[in-house]
Amino acid sequence: MNGNAIFSFHDSFNEDSMKTPPTLHIENAIPGRIAGVDEAGRGPLAGPVVAAAVILDPANVPEGLADSKTLTEKRRDALAPEIRAAAMVGVGIATVEEIDRINILQATLLAMSRAVAALPAAPDACIIDGNQKPKLDCRAETVVKGDAKSLSIAAASIIAKTTRDAVMRDLDKAFPQYGWASNKGYGSAAHMAALATHGPTPHHRTSFAPVAAALKPDKASAA
């Protein structure tokens, strides 16, 4: 099926179809080995952005795959090892330094490219959650709200989210005052209060407005 047919397929989704579980319909419409790609951590004030690429075995798809945002943390943590055992998985990370240097969108696309490159076998095509394509050596199709439509993208969303959550729990051990074990770096009230009291850490994204604002008093006093 050509690219135009894929986009027509996307257009056929309506609000009712979004309520149904993800399937392999999109994967089956593209020839070859297909990887679903998704990210976690575009919005937080701290920590890296993480992407995952997953090539599912159609004959051995773990039960219960869904958009990671619709699952509890306990359920995501249970599904992640099942996905890793049954599928080919690649993970890519873009650091806080890269986020601040090239911006969060470009860092996200970089993490996606790294995730695909980390797969144990090269895909023939990738289906990417969202509307932006990373630089890849294979065909790529974007799927808006793909984690709710495609099982491969849903699996990637779970791997990306659980991987990043584990990173933030580790960082929380060194910086417990920010509550990263629970807020995962997002701008919760507790995180914002700690940022105002203690200032940013090396793991905060200084290109994000709330972090930049927290730096201003230091710059003013230094002047």
Secondary structure by P-SEA (a helix, b strand, c coil): ccaaaaaaaaaacccccccccccaaaaaacccbbbbbbcccccccbbbbbbbbbbbccccccccccccccccaaaaaaaaaaaaacbbbbbbbbcaaaaaaccaaaaaaaaaaaaaaaccccccbbbbccccccccccbbbbbcccccccaaaaaaaaaaaaaaaaaaaaaaaaccccccccccccccaaaaaaaaacccccccccccaaaaaaaaaaaaaac
